[in-house]
């Protein structure tokens, strides 16, 4: 069932005029002809602006993006939350970022199962918490002997003015252990995206490039923006290493402080989640010359396409051949399974409202199953996540964007190399490669949407319910908060921020896991026992 402009107008009709005017900019119906008339590659959508007060958004805060998403999964660092215990608890143990012991990080140096907080109380807010924070750092160093420590500030810290940077510098001098201070108070920026940016800047400025140990092996790659939810990163490592790649670092799923210090000692950066980690990819390209490739390992066809593009980057026929051998073997296993579930799911529809690049990525996995994501959007995207990176020069900075300091990097005098050198090819070969493989580029969500499908940014409860009522999807892919709204409306959901205690969903094995769980969710008879609000009979 398609939706019309009139239906969208009706959905917005309940808003006051100023709210209606604002929200109208955040949604559109895919229409290639309209984009062409405007002289743009695709239709423009408003994004990365403040949510209107009073609207129930699905967004998180700056602190959640910094500590909860990017910094928290680093397994061999102790992550201290300077603030009330509730903020610490919210960002701990919620995303299922799995980590394992290995040769460089033994079990006793994995701290991801622990929660550290200064537990700010009312007297601390009144008189300041710097001494309490300093004492806590002394205690954790004495007890755990970590390789490094992070301090993440919450809203009260910015309001009372605790100088966590000064505390971190003093503690680092006392103990000889690197202490990173992240001024990621929740109110900064418009969403968790600001926290991603702050985390990227701090890691780039103080950690990346400090190591000197390149991993032995050929085709050394970094996998950026992969958080090993449910074991995604391990599935991808399995595939990559079998082809012949050396995985230098997965940032930040199952990653160690030691590996991040050596992030610059690779040949190619692979970017999975564009929104949370593109800053590091760009900054490394500027400082070290290292090329980066946007990949998508969600979906069978998407994974195969990404692997082939990676192999072309190195231009090695043996690597290309091995890639095809691994793809053929994996397809022989996965295709019969996908075909089985495709028979159950063919023609069914889905909504996708997830952070990062996931709403876009899962379009491909759903299409592998014969399903279509007819409404899609992000919680905290920027315009380039929808329209592609070519729009970045046209995006104007606002006051919120200027809250996040920009790092102005120059090529490193000792470590900078031309991109073609990393890939062991001539400049002429590199120029030919760029015509075939989209290096340093991301197309965004809009081009992969079909005509008549809906794109909506920062969806709220009212719009969510109206669209479900109108289009009656068979499945909704959600974040944390809206999962249960879908259930109350009688629609099954899969929660893609932590996979509902399952996974992996990435790669070939992940596709089979996802297919099984989606088929089970859609076909379970339980949903027939739920009466959606619009199906209830009312009496006057």
C-alpha positions as a printed Julia matrix, in Angstrom:
540×3 Matrix{Float64}:
   0.0     0.0     0.0
   1.42    3.38   -1.01
   1.06    6.62    0.9
   0.2     9.97   -0.64
   1.16   13.55    0.09
  -2.4    14.04    1.31
  -1.97   11.27    3.89
   1.24   12.86    5.14
  -0.52   16.22    5.38
  -3.27   14.59    7.43
  -0.64   13.07    9.71
   0.85   16.51   10.36
  -2.5    18.27   10.7
  -2.67   17.76   14.45
   0.46   19.87   15.02
   0.51   23.63   15.67
   1.5    25.5    12.52
   5.1    26.16   13.57
   5.61   22.49   14.45
   3.93   21.36   11.25
   6.21   23.6     9.21
   9.26   22.14   10.93
   8.29   18.46   10.71
   7.34   18.76    7.04
  11.0    19.35    6.23
  11.97   16.08    7.92
   9.92   13.75    5.74
   9.44   13.06    2.06
   8.05   10.57   -0.4
  10.73    9.28   -2.79
  10.17   10.95   -6.14
  13.02   10.96   -8.65
  11.27   13.48  -10.91
  11.1    16.06   -8.11
  14.8    15.61   -7.38
  15.61   16.07  -11.06
  13.6    19.28  -11.3
  15.5    20.72   -8.36
  18.81   19.98  -10.04
  19.89   17.73   -7.18
  21.0    14.13   -7.08
  18.09   13.39   -4.74
  15.45   15.16   -2.69
  16.62   17.31    0.2
  15.59   16.4     3.74
  16.13   18.28    6.99
  18.29   16.46    9.56
  20.6    17.01   12.54
  18.47   19.8    13.99
  17.03   20.01   17.48
  13.92   18.01   18.26
  10.97   20.27   19.02
  10.31   20.4    22.78
   7.29   18.33   23.75
   7.67   15.8    20.93
   8.63   12.34   22.15
  11.76   11.56   20.14
  13.69    8.28   19.92
  17.03   10.08   20.13
  19.74    9.69   22.73
  22.06   12.34   24.17
  25.64   13.4    23.48
  26.92   11.37   26.45
  25.19    8.23   25.13
  26.86    8.67   21.75
  30.33    9.19   23.2
  30.52    6.77   26.11
  27.67    4.43   25.24
  28.51    3.9    21.57
  32.11    4.73   20.67
  34.29    4.7    23.8
  32.53    2.18   26.04
  33.29   -0.97   23.98
  37.08   -0.51   24.25
  37.71   -3.58   26.37
  41.04   -2.9    28.11
  40.3     0.63   29.31
  38.43    1.53   32.47
  35.61    3.9    31.58
  34.61    6.23   34.4
  31.31    8.1    34.21
  31.6    11.33   36.14
  28.05   12.04   37.16
  24.97   10.45   38.74
  24.73    6.67   38.83
  21.73    6.61   36.47
  23.76    7.98   33.57
  26.46    5.36   34.16
  23.97    2.53   34.34
  22.2     3.66   31.16
  25.39    3.47   29.11
  26.71    0.2    30.59
  25.89   -3.29   29.39
  23.06   -2.2    27.1
  24.44   -2.77   23.59
  25.95   -6.24   23.99
  29.39   -5.22   22.68
  31.08   -8.58   23.08
  34.78   -8.86   23.89
  37.15  -11.78   24.24
  40.53  -12.41   25.81
  43.46  -12.81   23.44
  47.25  -12.76   23.4
  47.47   -8.99   23.86
  44.47   -8.59   26.19
  44.19  -11.33   28.82
  40.93  -11.89   30.67
  41.99   -9.89   33.73
  42.39   -6.79   31.52
  38.85   -6.86   30.12
  36.68   -4.38   31.99
  33.58   -4.19   29.79
  31.51   -6.17   32.29
  32.17   -3.58   35.01
  30.53   -0.23   35.66
  32.57    2.65   37.1
  31.0     5.9    38.25
  31.68    8.7    40.73
  28.01    8.45   41.74
  27.56   12.21   42.17
  25.29   13.12   45.08
  23.76   16.46   46.03
  26.77   17.67   48.09
  29.05   16.83   45.14
  26.9    18.93   42.83
  26.98   21.85   45.26
  30.68   21.76   46.17
  32.13   20.14   43.03
  33.27   16.62   42.25
  36.89   17.01   41.09
  38.41   15.62   44.31
  36.02   12.67   44.26
  36.97   11.94   40.64
  40.7    12.18   41.38
  40.33    9.8    44.32
  38.41    7.33   42.19
  41.12    7.31   39.52
  43.71    6.57   42.22
  41.61    3.68   43.47
  40.99    2.05   40.09
  44.66    2.29   39.14
  45.64    0.62   42.43
  43.01   -2.11   42.07
  42.98   -2.88   38.34
  46.19   -1.49   36.76
  44.45   -0.59   33.45
  46.3     0.34   30.29
  44.29    3.56   30.02
  41.28    5.33   31.55
  38.47    7.4    30.06
  36.36    9.97   31.88
  32.99   10.85   30.36
  31.17   13.91   31.64
  27.39   13.98   32.12
  25.07   16.99   32.15
  25.65   18.13   35.77
  29.41   18.26   35.25
  29.17   20.84   32.52
  26.7    22.86   34.57
  28.82   23.01   37.74
  32.1    23.47   35.84
  34.23   20.52   36.99
  37.47   20.61   34.97
  37.81   16.93   34.11
  40.63   17.73   31.7
  42.79   19.08   34.51
  41.94   16.09   36.73
  42.87   13.73   33.88
  46.22   15.43   33.23
  47.16   15.37   36.91
  46.19   11.7    37.25
  48.14   10.79   34.13
  51.22   12.47   35.57
  50.78   10.68   38.92
  50.29    7.2    37.55
  51.95    7.14   34.11
  48.69    5.84   32.61
  46.94    7.73   29.83
  43.71    9.32   31.07
  41.34   10.71   28.44
  38.73   13.31   29.33
  35.6    13.49   27.17
  33.52   16.65   27.66
  30.41   14.95   26.3
  27.73   16.44   28.52
  24.36   15.13   27.36
  22.97   18.52   26.36
  25.7    19.22   23.78
  24.65   18.94   20.16
  21.2    17.8    19.07
  21.56   14.04   19.55
  24.04   11.24   20.24
  25.74   12.18   16.97
  27.54   14.99   18.79
  29.0    12.41   21.17
  30.32   10.36   18.27
  32.12   13.44   16.96
  33.63   14.29   20.36
  34.84   10.71   20.85
  36.33   10.59   17.34
  38.2    13.86   17.91
  39.66   12.78   21.24
  40.8     9.36   20.01
  42.31   10.9    16.91
  44.16   13.6    18.81
  45.47   11.55   21.75
  45.52    7.82   20.9
  45.64    7.02   17.18
  49.15    7.22   15.77
  50.95    6.7    19.09
  51.79    3.02   18.45
  54.6     1.58   16.35
  53.74   -2.13   15.95
  52.25   -3.06   12.57
  50.59   -6.46   12.55
  52.38   -9.03   10.38
  50.51  -10.08    7.27
  49.23   -8.83    3.94
  46.3    -6.54    3.12
  46.07   -4.97    6.58
  42.66   -3.37    7.14
  40.8    -1.51    9.89
  37.07   -2.09   10.33
  35.67    1.22   11.59
  32.2     1.73   13.02
  31.68   -1.95   13.88
  30.72   -2.55   17.51
  30.57   -6.36   17.65
  26.96   -6.42   18.75
  26.0   -10.05   19.18
  29.36  -11.04   17.66
  29.04   -9.19   14.32
  32.71   -8.25   14.33
  33.82  -11.83   14.89
  31.77  -13.05   11.92
  33.36  -10.38    9.73
  36.85  -11.22   10.98
  36.2   -14.86   10.08
  35.38  -13.98    6.49
  38.13  -11.4     6.03
  40.9   -13.52    7.51
  39.89  -16.54    5.43
  40.2   -14.46    2.27
  43.66  -13.35    3.32
  43.21   -9.98    5.01
  44.89   -9.05    8.27
  42.41   -7.29   10.56
  44.41   -4.63   12.35
  41.64   -3.2    14.54
  37.86   -3.3    14.82
  36.9     0.14   16.07
  35.52   -0.14   18.7
  33.92   -3.59   18.95
  36.21   -6.01   20.81
  38.99   -3.47   20.33
  41.89   -2.77   22.64
  43.65    0.45   23.51
  46.85   -1.08   22.07
  45.19   -1.76   18.7
  43.72    1.73   18.5
  47.19    3.25   19.04
  48.27    1.3    15.94
  45.23    2.21   13.84
  47.39    4.19   11.4
  49.52    1.13   10.6
  47.11   -0.39    8.08
  46.56   -0.21    4.33
  42.84    0.56    4.1
  40.05    1.78    6.37
  36.66    0.1     5.99
  33.73    2.17    7.27
  30.65    0.22    8.37
  28.7     2.82   10.39
  29.21    6.05    8.47
  27.61    8.39   11.0
  29.49    7.31   14.12
  33.0     6.98   12.71
  33.33    8.87    9.4
  35.21   11.62   11.21
  38.14    9.32   12.02
  38.2     7.95    8.47
  38.38   11.5     7.08
  40.96   12.69    9.6
  43.2     9.69    8.96
  42.96   10.37    5.25
  44.07   13.95    5.88
  46.85   13.17    8.36
  48.22    9.9     7.0
  46.83    9.7     3.47
  45.13    6.37    4.22
  42.2     5.67    1.83
  38.82    4.57    3.13
  35.96    2.59    1.64
  32.34    2.6     2.78
  31.23   -1.01    3.03
  28.04   -2.8     4.09
  28.27   -6.28    5.56
  24.54   -6.49    6.3
  22.89   -8.74    3.71
  24.11  -11.53    1.45
  24.39   -9.55   -1.77
  25.67   -6.47    0.08
  28.41   -8.48    1.8
  29.51  -10.06   -1.47
  29.58   -6.65   -3.18
  31.68   -5.12   -0.39
  34.16   -8.0    -0.46
  34.59   -7.62   -4.22
  35.16   -3.87   -3.93
  37.75   -4.45   -1.22
  39.62   -6.94   -3.4
  39.67   -4.47   -6.32
  41.27   -1.88   -4.02
  44.41   -4.0    -3.76
  44.42   -5.03   -7.41
  45.84   -8.46   -6.65
  44.44  -11.18   -8.9
  45.18  -13.87   -6.32
  43.19  -11.91   -3.72
  40.33  -11.37   -6.17
  40.25  -15.07   -6.97
  40.31  -16.07   -3.29
  37.48  -13.59   -2.63
  35.35  -15.25   -5.3
  36.13  -18.71   -3.89
  35.05  -17.71   -0.38
  31.91  -15.97   -1.67
  30.96  -19.03   -3.74
  31.45  -21.35   -0.79
  29.45  -19.11    1.57
  26.64  -18.66   -0.96
  26.36  -22.42   -1.36
  25.62  -22.61    2.36
  23.49  -19.51    2.83
  21.35  -19.42   -0.32
  19.27  -22.58    0.4
  18.53  -21.23    3.89
  17.58  -17.81    2.57
  15.39  -19.38   -0.11
  13.53  -21.36    2.54
  12.72  -18.22    4.52
  12.09  -16.19    1.37
   9.11  -18.41    0.65
   7.63  -17.37    4.01
   8.49  -13.67    3.76
   8.12  -12.82    0.05
   6.07   -9.66   -0.46
   5.95   -8.62    3.18
   6.79   -5.07    4.21
   8.82   -3.44    6.94
   9.59   -0.1     8.57
  13.11    0.79    9.72
  13.85    3.49   12.3
  17.35    2.84   13.58
  20.49    4.85   14.28
  23.8     4.85   12.47
  23.6     3.51    8.92
  21.5     0.52    9.94
  18.18    1.53    8.41
  19.96    1.75    5.07
  22.01   -1.41    5.54
  19.05   -3.58    6.45
  17.19   -2.62    3.28
  19.53   -4.99    1.45
  19.11   -7.85    3.91
  15.31   -7.52    3.77
  15.42   -7.59   -0.03
  17.43  -10.81    0.16
  14.32  -12.19    1.86
  11.83  -10.76   -0.62
  10.75   -8.0     1.77
  10.71   -4.25    1.23
  11.38   -1.44    3.71
   8.63    0.96    2.67
   9.29    3.56    5.4
  12.8     4.29    6.66
  14.62    6.87    8.7
  17.36    7.55   11.19
  17.3     8.78   14.77
  20.36   11.03   14.58
  21.49   11.28   10.96
  22.89   14.25    9.08
  21.8    15.16    5.57
  24.72   13.31    3.98
  23.47   10.06    5.56
  20.31   10.49    3.49
  21.49   12.33    0.4
  25.13   11.23    0.11
  28.43   12.89    0.92
  28.29   15.14   -2.12
  25.92   17.46   -0.17
  28.41   18.11    2.66
  29.8    21.34    1.11
  26.25   22.76    0.97
  25.41   22.08    4.63
  25.58   25.24    6.73
  26.95   25.06   10.27
  24.58   26.19   13.01
  25.16   27.06   16.65
  24.77   23.45   17.76
  27.39   22.23   15.29
  29.82   24.85   16.53
  29.62   23.37   20.04
  31.81   20.53   18.79
  35.44   21.62   18.31
  36.88   20.76   14.9
  40.34   19.27   14.6
  42.3    21.03   11.87
  44.87   18.44   10.88
  47.82   18.68    8.54
  49.62   15.82    6.77
  52.02   14.13    9.19
  55.56   15.02    8.15
  56.89   11.52    8.92
  53.97    9.16    8.38
  51.95   10.67    5.52
  51.85    8.64    2.3
  49.88    9.04   -0.89
  46.78    6.81   -1.02
  48.15    4.78   -3.93
  51.21    3.84   -1.85
  49.0     2.23    0.79
  47.44    0.07   -1.9
  50.77   -0.67   -3.59
  49.87    0.78   -6.98
  50.86    3.66   -9.21
  49.0     6.96   -9.29
  47.61    6.08  -12.71
  46.3     2.74  -11.4
  44.78    4.5    -8.4
  42.94    6.96  -10.61
  41.51    4.05  -12.6
  40.52    2.33   -9.35
  38.52    5.36   -8.22
  36.41    5.1   -11.38
  35.39    1.55  -10.39
  35.3     1.67   -6.59
  33.7     4.55   -4.6
  36.59    5.4    -2.3
  35.95    8.17    0.26
  32.27    8.21   -0.66
  28.9     7.22    0.75
  25.79    7.3    -1.42
  23.33    7.69    1.47
  19.93    6.14    1.95
  17.82    8.01   -0.6
  19.21    6.42   -3.79
  18.39    2.92   -2.56
  14.77    3.76   -1.68
  12.11    2.94   -4.27
   9.61    5.34   -5.79
   6.73    6.15   -3.44
   8.51    4.96   -0.3
   8.72    7.28    2.7
  11.86    8.71    4.3
  11.4    10.31    7.71
  14.01   11.81   10.02
  13.78   11.76   13.83
  10.36   10.1    13.88
   8.19   10.58   16.97
   5.44    8.5    18.57
   2.57   10.28   16.84
   4.05    9.84   13.36
   5.08    6.27   14.14
   1.55    5.26   15.1
  -0.05    7.08   12.17
   2.21    5.41    9.62
   1.71    1.97   11.14
  -2.05    2.49   11.1
  -1.99    3.61    7.47
   0.49    1.16    5.93
   0.18   -1.85    8.27
   3.73   -3.24    7.95
   4.51   -6.85    8.76
   7.69   -6.0    10.68
   9.31   -2.98   12.28
  13.07   -2.65   12.8
  13.53   -0.36   15.78
  15.79    1.15   18.35
  15.25    0.61   22.06
  12.33    2.86   22.9
   9.96    2.29   20.0
  10.23   -1.52   20.08
   7.39   -1.8    22.57
   5.21    0.72   20.79
   5.27   -1.62   17.81
   4.26   -4.56   19.99
   1.33   -2.64   21.46
   0.21   -1.91   17.91
   0.24   -5.62   17.14
   3.33   -5.57   14.91
   6.43   -7.7    15.56
   9.78   -5.94   15.78
  13.48   -6.65   15.85
  15.55   -4.36   18.02
  18.7    -3.54   16.05
  20.67   -1.63   18.68
  21.39   -4.78   20.69
  19.69   -7.57   18.71
  17.37   -8.7    21.53
  19.93  -11.04   23.1
  20.79  -12.75   19.82
  22.99  -12.25   16.76
  25.18  -11.92   14.89
  23.25  -10.34   12.01
  26.27   -9.29    9.91
  27.96  -11.31    7.18
  26.75  -14.58    5.71
  26.09  -16.42    8.97
  24.4   -13.33   10.37
  22.01  -13.2     7.41
  20.81  -16.71    8.2
  20.3   -15.86   11.86
  18.32  -12.74   10.93
  16.2   -14.62    8.4
  15.21  -17.27   10.92
  14.27  -14.75   13.59
  12.33  -12.48   11.25
  10.38  -15.45    9.88
   9.6   -16.61   13.4
   8.56  -13.13   14.49
   6.29  -12.5    11.5
   4.63  -15.91   11.52
   4.06  -16.35   15.26
   0.32  -16.6    16.06
   0.74  -14.38   19.14
   0.2   -11.22   17.09
  -3.3   -12.34   16.18
  -4.17  -12.06   19.86
  -3.23   -8.37   19.96
  -5.94   -5.93   18.95
  -4.5    -2.82   17.39
  -6.08    0.47   18.55
  -7.69    1.16   15.16
  -9.35   -2.26   15.21
 -11.05   -1.73   18.55
 -14.79   -1.12   18.47
 -15.79    1.98   20.37
 -19.19    2.85   21.76
 -20.62    6.29   22.05
